[in-house]
Amino acid sequence: MPDPEPLNLIRVFDFYLALMFVISLVRRWEVYWDALRILVVVRGRWPRLKERLGEHKSLLLNVSFFRPAVLALVLTAVQLICSRLIWPHAVVTAPDLVADGWRLGIVLIALVTMLAVDLFFILRIGRFDHAETVRFLDQAEAWLGWKSPLVHLLTLGYVNPRRMVDDEVKKNLAEIGTTVRSSLWWVAVQVGLRVLFGLTLWTMWVREG
């Protein structure tokens, strides 16, 4: 039987991008889902906190929340379009790279860096305690009820529970936002390294052509 043809590394990269996009989304789905759930249920469960959470929701959910995931999806789509539609004849194989040691070295450096960060990102996941956050918000909602004006009156205005609740809500959301933004920052690093590796492969094909 004839020997199998060497794998086209550009097509292998197609599969890798799609696989990592799915794995990354699954691994961090709980973090994103918990953060979104808090913002969604606030209308019914914490009506008194609704306004205050609305004032501070930018600490947790803003455009930057979605940007890294969108970038990863766009990168995957661009790679597939280039390899399947625009340049379907593009081929880069391991034997092609081995023929020139310097080309192999450049590709390996980009590959190892990308794989290391992807592996670290998959294994290390920032989380926040959703149950504890919900208990805190329940307590804050209670303090914004009849307790707030009573305490304010009994302390002759020196203690303002509403202001204290507002400060604590802001602090709690900031901590959640830090966890989410840290996770998204790593996604951005991943996307950058994938772009670098993809450009390396495409550059090798252009030089060979």
matplotlib code that plots the C-alpha trace (Angstrom):
import matplotlib.pyplot as plt

x = [0.0, 1.2, 2.4, -0.3, 0.2, 1.6, -1.0, -1.7, -0.9, -3.2, -6.2, -5.1, -5.1, -8.7, -9.7, -7.6, -9.3, -12.8, -12.0, -10.4, -13.3, -15.8, -13.6, -12.9, -16.6, -17.6, -14.9, -15.9, -19.6, -20.4, -18.6, -20.3, -23.7, -23.5, -22.6, -25.4, -27.9, -27.3, -28.2, -31.2, -32.9, -32.4, -35.6, -37.8, -35.8, -34.2, -36.5, -35.0, -31.5, -32.5, -31.6, -28.3, -27.3, -28.2, -25.9, -23.0, -23.6, -20.9, -18.5, -19.6, -21.1, -20.0, -18.7, -15.4, -17.3, -18.2, -15.1, -12.7, -15.3, -16.2, -12.6, -12.1, -15.1, -14.1, -10.5, -11.9, -14.3, -11.5, -9.2, -11.8, -12.8, -9.1, -8.3, -11.5, -12.7, -10.0, -6.9, -8.1, -4.9, -2.7, -0.6, 2.1, 3.4, 5.9, 8.3, 8.2, 9.3, 11.9, 13.6, 14.6, 15.5, 14.9, 11.3, 10.7, 12.2, 9.9, 6.8, 7.7, 8.3, 4.8, 3.2, 4.7, 3.8, 0.2, -0.2, 1.2, -1.2, -4.1, -3.4, -2.9, -6.2, -8.1, -6.7, -6.9, -10.4, -11.3, -14.5, -16.7, -19.1, -22.5, -24.4, -22.5, -23.1, -26.9, -27.0, -25.2, -27.7, -30.6, -29.3, -28.8, -32.4, -33.6, -31.6, -33.2, -36.6, -38.0, -34.7, -33.0, -35.2, -35.4, -31.7, -31.2, -33.7, -32.4, -28.8, -29.9, -28.7, -25.2, -25.7, -27.0, -27.8, -28.7, -25.3, -23.6, -25.5, -24.7, -20.9, -21.1, -23.0, -20.4, -17.5, -19.1, -19.8, -16.3, -14.9, -17.1, -16.1, -12.4, -12.9, -14.7, -12.3, -9.3, -10.9, -11.5, -8.0, -6.6, -9.0, -7.5, -4.0, -5.1, -6.5, -3.4, -1.1, -3.4, -3.3, 0.5, 0.7, -1.8, 0.2, 3.4, 1.8, 0.4, 3.8, 5.6, 3.1, 3.6, 7.4, 7.2, 4.9]
y = [0.0, 3.5, 5.6, 8.1, 11.7, 14.1, 16.1, 19.6, 21.7, 24.5, 22.1, 20.8, 24.3, 24.7, 21.8, 23.0, 26.5, 25.0, 22.5, 25.1, 27.5, 24.8, 23.6, 27.2, 28.0, 24.9, 25.3, 28.8, 28.6, 28.4, 31.6, 33.5, 32.0, 32.8, 36.4, 36.8, 35.1, 37.6, 40.5, 38.7, 37.7, 41.0, 42.4, 39.8, 38.8, 42.1, 44.9, 47.4, 46.5, 46.9, 50.5, 50.2, 47.1, 49.0, 51.8, 49.5, 46.7, 48.2, 46.8, 43.3, 43.3, 45.6, 45.4, 44.0, 41.0, 39.8, 41.0, 38.1, 35.4, 37.3, 37.6, 33.9, 33.1, 35.6, 34.2, 30.7, 31.9, 33.8, 30.8, 28.4, 30.9, 31.3, 27.6, 26.2, 28.9, 31.5, 29.3, 25.7, 24.6, 26.0, 23.2, 23.2, 19.9, 18.8, 17.5, 20.9, 22.5, 19.9, 20.6, 24.0, 24.0, 27.7, 27.4, 24.5, 26.4, 29.5, 27.3, 25.3, 28.4, 29.8, 26.4, 25.6, 29.1, 28.8, 25.3, 26.3, 29.2, 27.2, 24.4, 26.8, 28.5, 25.3, 24.1, 27.3, 28.8, 31.9, 31.5, 33.3, 31.8, 32.3, 31.0, 33.4, 36.3, 35.5, 35.4, 38.7, 40.3, 38.9, 40.5, 43.8, 43.7, 43.1, 46.1, 48.3, 47.6, 48.8, 48.4, 51.2, 54.2, 52.8, 52.5, 55.9, 57.4, 55.7, 56.8, 60.4, 60.2, 59.1, 55.6, 55.4, 51.8, 52.6, 54.1, 51.2, 48.7, 50.7, 50.6, 46.8, 46.1, 48.1, 46.2, 42.8, 43.4, 44.8, 41.5, 39.5, 41.7, 41.2, 37.4, 37.7, 40.3, 38.1, 35.2, 37.3, 38.7, 35.2, 34.6, 37.7, 36.3, 33.0, 34.7, 36.7, 33.6, 31.7, 34.6, 34.6, 30.8, 31.1, 33.9, 31.8, 28.9, 31.1, 32.9, 29.6, 28.7, 32.0, 31.7, 28.2, 29.2]
z = [0.0, -0.7, 2.2, 3.4, 2.4, 5.0, 6.9, 5.6, 8.7, 7.5, 7.6, 11.0, 12.2, 11.0, 13.2, 16.2, 16.1, 16.0, 18.8, 21.1, 20.6, 21.8, 24.7, 25.9, 25.8, 27.7, 30.3, 31.2, 30.6, 34.3, 35.0, 32.3, 33.0, 36.7, 36.0, 33.5, 35.8, 38.5, 36.1, 34.7, 38.0, 39.7, 38.3, 40.1, 43.1, 44.2, 43.1, 45.6, 44.4, 40.7, 40.5, 42.3, 40.3, 37.2, 38.1, 38.6, 36.0, 33.8, 36.4, 35.3, 31.9, 29.1, 25.5, 26.7, 28.1, 24.6, 22.6, 23.2, 22.4, 19.3, 18.3, 18.7, 16.6, 13.9, 13.8, 13.3, 10.5, 8.7, 8.9, 7.5, 4.7, 3.7, 3.7, 2.3, -0.1, -1.1, -1.1, -0.9, -2.6, 0.2, 1.6, 4.3, 5.6, 8.2, 5.6, 3.9, 7.1, 8.0, 4.6, 6.0, 9.6, 10.2, 9.0, 11.3, 14.2, 13.7, 13.4, 16.5, 18.6, 17.6, 18.1, 21.5, 22.8, 21.6, 23.0, 26.4, 26.8, 25.6, 28.0, 30.9, 30.0, 29.9, 33.3, 35.2, 35.5, 37.6, 39.5, 41.9, 44.5, 43.0, 46.0, 48.4, 46.0, 46.0, 49.8, 50.0, 47.6, 49.5, 52.7, 50.9, 49.6, 53.1, 54.4, 51.8, 53.2, 56.5, 58.3, 56.4, 57.5, 61.1, 61.5, 59.9, 62.4, 65.5, 64.7, 64.1, 60.5, 61.3, 59.8, 56.3, 55.4, 51.8, 51.2, 52.9, 50.8, 47.7, 48.5, 49.3, 46.1, 44.1, 45.8, 45.2, 41.6, 41.1, 42.5, 40.1, 37.2, 38.0, 37.7, 34.4, 33.0, 34.0, 32.2, 29.1, 29.1, 28.8, 25.9, 24.2, 24.7, 23.2, 20.2, 19.6, 19.8, 17.4, 15.0, 15.2, 14.6, 11.7, 10.1, 10.5, 8.6, 5.8, 5.5, 5.1, 2.3, 0.5, 0.7, -0.7, -3.5]

ax = plt.figure().add_subplot(projection="3d")
ax.plot(x, y, z, "-o")
ax.set_aspect("equal")
plt.show()
